[in-house]
């Protein structure tokens, strides 16, 4: 069984490499469509994290004060930036088959190109947003440590987790349009169940245990550790999240690949 799974993954990876130019072209197309005819252009990539940072800073500095080990604006933005990448990539990735249904009935190519291209667009937006984070760190005098070299590793874990979810949910969204609307609600709730705008240590009891089972919690905390504190992430939680991401990505890709031959019939 495991030998067959390894062969499947190897064949899918080889096939995707053969269509890497198409993946790049689709990513470029998605970027152009997103920012075409906009005055702000790529500034929209950081607009929501910046606005949310301002709003939550006003709330948690003036109304309900939260104690953080770094200034709250940079603490909040460092959580909102990867969260925005996750939420946006997940929503567009799940809808990627439906929005490109006209292409599903034409020439064959690996259909995972659609969700993968949305992941790459999210990574581009994330990299643009890092410039704002760098500015905040300079303003508040937070030095960049060598632990920041782990940023690509943490980013890869998050991308695999998001892509795995997309490949499970995108086919369902192609068949049932309710999936998109249910996902919008779940993502909103998920944000407040993730330490995006508050420290994990502030949540205790049974709710705190549930929070720590959230695979995004160690990922978000990991960004703050390596970028703001110059520390390595907690090994057990981040290792568990990484293992889950790899398994979810592999399983999602296999399920997606085996179902893709029916996509054209249901587009």
ABEGO torsion letter per residue (X at the ends): XAAAAAAAAAAAAAAAAAAAAAAAAAAAAAAAAAABGBAAEAAAAAAAAAAAAAAAAAAAAAABBBBBABBAAAAAAAAAAAAAAAAAAAAAAAAAAAAAAAAAABBBBBAAAAAAAAAAAAAAAAAAAAAAAAAAAAAAGBBBBAAAAAAAAAAAAAAAAAAAAAAAAAAAAAABAAAAAAAAAAAAAAAAABBAABBAAABBEAAAAAAAABAAAAAAAAAAAAAAAGBBBBAAAAAAAAAAAAAAAAAAAAAAAAAAAAAAAAX
